Amino acid sequence: MSNSNLKVIQVYYSDEEEMKKKSHHGFGDYIRGCLFLYRYCKQHGLKFGVSFNHHPIAKYLVSKVNISIKEAKQTRYWFDILPEFQLNVLEQPYPLYVFTNNMTDISTITQEERNFLLSSCLSMNTAFSDLVTKRLEELHLTSKKYNAVHIRVGDSGLFERSIHQSTYHAILQKIHTSLPNHCKDHNKTIYITDSSLLEDTLQSLGCKVSNSKKAHLGHYKFSEDEFRDTLLDFFILANAESLYQISTYNWGSGFSKFASLLFNIPLETFLLN
């Protein structure tokens, strides 16, 4: 996609030094911000694009808009924008390089919005598409013929590699009491979690787990392998027949929510709070 006619570009990641200065924005935040800007720009007649060619995920997904590191460093970080502040977008010099996680209604999306996000944010390159297929085969999973349970422990599980004992027991209780019976079939249900500690426990109980390395996609501290495996987890969710999420956050998890929205998969949420 040519950058010349774009007025607003959502930029995901510029470089490590910039990321050390910014709030952490995860994959769900990033997709939600893209959806917000797509809707906003369409409403105001502005050409919009998404660029992540300086993010490690560009090794696995195709960034349709490629910008220089100099351009990426011009990114304005606007978090949780108030409605009156949104009007400032119309007063900026173009092209405007921005990152936002701004809230927008994600209870439903149109097919046009879905197509844009799939094309601009989640288009796999051939090598990674083959890797997703291989991973499903290794896990003995057939696309659209298994359940996926996504358990979001929280950022402490990622950054501190820890989990509070009460949270740990609450999650296990929720699995036991809330998930439907068909999720008890360990051959047809996989558990995806951001906590290696919880994953080890689930595996010891006979559950199928992804055994992936964990990463927060908005943070510089993780390795390329951890970024890759986190994307693999996302596409394992995206290939499920049905999704269930268990979350310590009162909003659930954007990670599995967007897997549900973008790939038309029914989702049921169970909150610990």
Wavefront OBJ file of the C-alpha trace (Angstrom):
o trace
v 0.000 0.000 0.000
v 1.354 3.430 -0.939
v 1.939 5.761 1.995
v 1.564 8.916 -0.074
v -2.212 9.223 0.202
v -2.526 8.058 3.817
v -3.540 10.714 6.332
v -3.420 8.658 9.547
v -1.151 5.683 10.235
v -1.429 3.513 13.339
v 2.169 2.602 14.248
v 2.786 -0.457 16.393
v 6.277 -0.222 17.891
v 9.131 1.961 16.766
v 12.265 0.843 18.595
v 13.411 -0.446 21.966
v 14.431 2.930 23.394
v 11.049 4.449 22.566
v 9.224 1.465 24.026
v 11.055 1.912 27.331
v 9.400 5.331 27.630
v 5.817 4.347 26.769
v 2.964 2.533 28.406
v 2.738 -1.103 27.436
v 0.081 -1.815 24.823
v -0.779 -5.424 24.184
v -2.130 -7.112 21.099
v -5.781 -6.561 22.009
v -5.100 -2.872 22.727
v -3.392 -2.533 19.356
v -6.238 -4.173 17.390
v -8.857 -2.153 19.270
v -6.970 1.075 18.499
v -6.840 0.099 14.818
v -10.585 -0.462 14.819
v -11.214 2.871 16.529
v -9.038 4.771 14.026
v -10.545 2.921 11.061
v -14.027 3.976 12.162
v -12.940 7.516 12.960
v -11.083 8.024 9.679
v -13.938 6.570 7.646
v -16.372 8.946 9.354
v -14.174 11.939 8.533
v -13.037 10.889 5.060
v -9.385 10.265 6.013
v -7.266 7.550 4.396
v -6.034 5.198 7.112
v -3.332 2.541 7.260
v -1.505 0.362 9.780
v 2.255 -0.070 10.039
v 4.173 -2.515 12.220
v 7.243 -3.121 10.068
v 9.558 -2.200 12.984
v 7.859 -4.600 15.392
v 9.246 -8.161 15.725
v 5.846 -9.538 14.615
v 6.716 -8.300 11.102
v 8.808 -11.459 10.773
v 5.545 -13.426 10.804
v 2.811 -11.041 9.661
v 2.811 -8.813 6.578
v 2.864 -5.075 7.255
v 1.076 -3.553 4.263
v 2.384 -0.074 5.153
v 6.132 0.282 5.625
v 7.613 3.418 7.146
v 11.138 4.452 8.057
v 12.416 4.380 11.617
v 12.597 8.193 11.422
v 8.889 8.312 10.596
v 8.096 5.752 13.299
v 9.801 7.910 15.907
v 7.347 10.710 15.094
v 4.531 8.567 16.508
v 2.232 10.323 18.950
v 1.003 8.048 21.719
v -2.606 8.845 22.577
v -4.039 6.564 25.225
v -7.703 6.411 26.226
v -8.535 9.544 24.216
v -11.434 11.662 25.406
v -14.085 12.392 22.737
v -13.266 16.108 22.577
v -9.569 15.313 22.097
v -10.330 13.206 19.038
v -11.111 16.369 17.109
v -7.436 17.281 17.279
v -6.755 14.557 14.713
v -8.388 16.772 12.111
v -6.044 19.656 12.944
v -2.735 17.779 12.679
v -0.291 17.921 9.747
v -0.517 14.779 7.621
v 0.549 12.065 7.508
v -0.133 11.649 11.216
v 1.777 8.804 12.868
v -0.127 7.716 15.954
v -0.621 4.880 18.350
v -3.846 4.653 20.303
v -5.613 1.943 22.256
v -8.766 4.056 22.374
v -12.015 2.431 23.438
v -14.599 1.699 20.782
v -17.623 -0.575 20.750
v -16.370 -4.120 20.183
v -19.617 -5.909 20.924
v -19.910 -6.361 17.167
v -18.074 -5.372 13.999
v -19.061 -5.143 10.348
v -17.675 -7.425 7.669
v -15.939 -4.423 6.110
v -14.184 -3.684 9.418
v -13.284 -7.350 9.825
v -11.794 -7.515 6.332
v -9.681 -4.409 6.942
v -8.269 -5.686 10.244
v -7.545 -9.152 8.878
v -5.793 -7.705 5.834
v -3.917 -4.867 7.565
v -3.038 -6.422 10.927
v -3.207 -10.219 10.707
v -2.077 -11.306 7.260
v 0.390 -14.178 7.791
v 3.414 -14.661 5.564
v 3.785 -18.102 3.990
v 6.393 -19.388 6.408
v 4.352 -18.453 9.463
v 1.129 -19.827 7.972
v 2.946 -23.131 7.474
v 4.191 -22.938 11.073
v 0.619 -22.504 12.372
v -0.475 -25.565 10.364
v 2.465 -27.569 11.697
v 1.728 -26.504 15.296
v -1.903 -27.615 15.020
v -0.732 -30.971 13.667
v 1.747 -31.372 16.547
v -1.066 -30.690 19.004
v -3.361 -33.164 17.167
v -5.901 -30.432 16.538
v -8.042 -30.037 13.429
v -9.083 -26.511 12.491
v -12.653 -25.679 13.604
v -13.013 -29.008 15.432
v -11.730 -28.160 18.911
v -12.452 -25.894 21.873
v -9.940 -23.360 23.147
v -9.847 -21.976 26.672
v -7.860 -18.756 27.073
v -6.826 -17.929 30.637
v -5.585 -14.364 31.206
v -3.758 -14.307 34.527
v -2.514 -10.743 34.045
v 0.736 -8.950 33.380
v 2.291 -10.256 36.596
v 2.240 -13.672 34.970
v 4.262 -12.303 32.069
v 6.625 -9.793 33.625
v 7.172 -11.395 37.015
v 6.555 -15.026 36.029
v 4.400 -15.322 39.129
v 0.790 -15.946 40.105
v -0.911 -15.137 43.396
v -1.986 -18.248 45.264
v -5.608 -17.111 45.608
v -5.769 -16.352 41.858
v -4.273 -19.735 41.077
v -6.931 -21.586 43.094
v -9.753 -19.367 41.791
v -8.823 -20.185 38.195
v -8.689 -23.922 38.841
v -12.076 -23.690 40.578
v -13.533 -21.747 37.639
v -12.269 -24.398 35.214
v -13.872 -27.109 37.323
v -17.242 -25.437 37.920
v -17.917 -23.126 34.951
v -16.636 -24.693 31.758
v -19.172 -26.817 29.868
v -18.798 -30.589 29.926
v -17.533 -30.841 26.360
v -14.432 -28.882 27.429
v -13.536 -31.786 29.721
v -12.513 -33.801 26.650
v -8.760 -33.242 26.768
v -8.329 -34.454 23.191
v -10.598 -31.730 21.799
v -9.820 -28.837 24.150
v -6.641 -26.791 24.399
v -5.730 -24.348 27.146
v -3.861 -21.154 26.249
v -2.552 -19.013 29.108
v -0.104 -16.178 29.752
v 1.225 -17.976 32.838
v 3.870 -20.692 32.474
v 3.238 -21.720 36.075
v -0.461 -22.301 35.429
v 0.309 -24.056 32.165
v 2.561 -26.536 33.996
v -0.244 -27.300 36.456
v -2.818 -27.797 33.698
v -0.490 -30.144 31.851
v 0.076 -32.170 35.038
v -3.723 -32.551 35.273
v -3.850 -34.076 31.802
v -4.989 -30.954 29.929
v -3.732 -30.178 26.443
v -1.647 -26.978 26.502
v 0.303 -25.122 23.847
v 3.645 -25.240 25.729
v 4.451 -21.860 24.245
v 6.880 -19.192 25.306
v 5.030 -16.142 26.621
v 5.303 -12.491 25.604
v 3.538 -9.171 25.989
v 3.562 -7.953 22.394
v 3.808 -4.293 23.398
v 7.028 -4.670 25.387
v 10.662 -4.682 24.300
v 12.007 -7.167 26.882
v 10.846 -10.392 25.219
v 12.688 -12.506 22.637
v 11.727 -13.149 19.038
v 10.802 -16.727 19.950
v 8.442 -15.441 22.651
v 6.811 -13.013 20.213
v 6.444 -15.822 17.659
v 4.928 -18.270 20.134
v 2.443 -15.674 21.406
v 1.267 -15.113 17.842
v 1.020 -18.887 17.407
v -1.223 -18.968 20.478
v -3.427 -16.292 18.930
v -3.874 -18.296 15.739
v -4.558 -21.470 17.722
v -7.433 -19.519 19.278
v -8.447 -18.243 15.831
v -8.769 -21.789 14.470
v -11.015 -23.068 17.266
v -14.676 -23.988 16.907
v -15.587 -22.343 20.215
v -13.741 -20.075 22.636
v -13.889 -19.614 26.392
v -11.951 -17.030 28.333
v -11.187 -16.893 32.042
v -9.742 -13.577 33.146
v -8.606 -11.760 36.249
v -9.588 -8.490 34.529
v -13.168 -7.214 34.623
v -13.119 -6.595 30.845
v -11.971 -10.130 30.048
v -9.191 -10.269 27.477
v -8.840 -8.466 24.166
v -6.502 -11.221 22.943
v -9.194 -13.890 22.734
v -12.011 -11.365 22.221
v -10.540 -10.293 18.882
v -9.854 -13.904 17.901
v -13.588 -14.389 18.401
v -14.674 -11.215 16.609
v -12.374 -11.437 13.626
v -12.739 -15.156 12.969
v -16.455 -15.473 13.793
v -16.028 -17.843 16.738
v -18.541 -17.925 19.614
v -16.978 -16.757 22.878
v -18.063 -17.213 26.499
v -16.360 -15.235 29.257
v -15.876 -16.156 32.908
v -14.511 -13.446 35.193
v -12.823 -14.057 38.512
v -13.935 -10.682 39.893
l 1 2 3 4 5 6 7 8 9 10 11 12 13 14 15 16 17 18 19 20 21 22 23 24 25 26 27 28 29 30 31 32 33 34 35 36 37 38 39 40 41 42 43 44 45 46 47 48 49 50 51 52 53 54 55 56 57 58 59 60 61 62 63 64 65 66 67 68 69 70 71 72 73 74 75 76 77 78 79 80 81 82 83 84 85 86 87 88 89 90 91 92 93 94 95 96 97 98 99 100 101 102 103 104 105 106 107 108 109 110 111 112 113 114 115 116 117 118 119 120 121 122 123 124 125 126 127 128 129 130 131 132 133 134 135 136 137 138 139 140 141 142 143 144 145 146 147 148 149 150 151 152 153 154 155 156 157 158 159 160 161 162 163 164 165 166 167 168 169 170 171 172 173 174 175 176 177 178 179 180 181 182 183 184 185 186 187 188 189 190 191 192 193 194 195 196 197 198 199 200 201 202 203 204 205 206 207 208 209 210 211 212 213 214 215 216 217 218 219 220 221 222 223 224 225 226 227 228 229 230 231 232 233 234 235 236 237 238 239 240 241 242 243 244 245 246 247 248 249 250 251 252 253 254 255 256 257 258 259 260 261 262 263 264 265 266 267 268 269 270 271 272 273
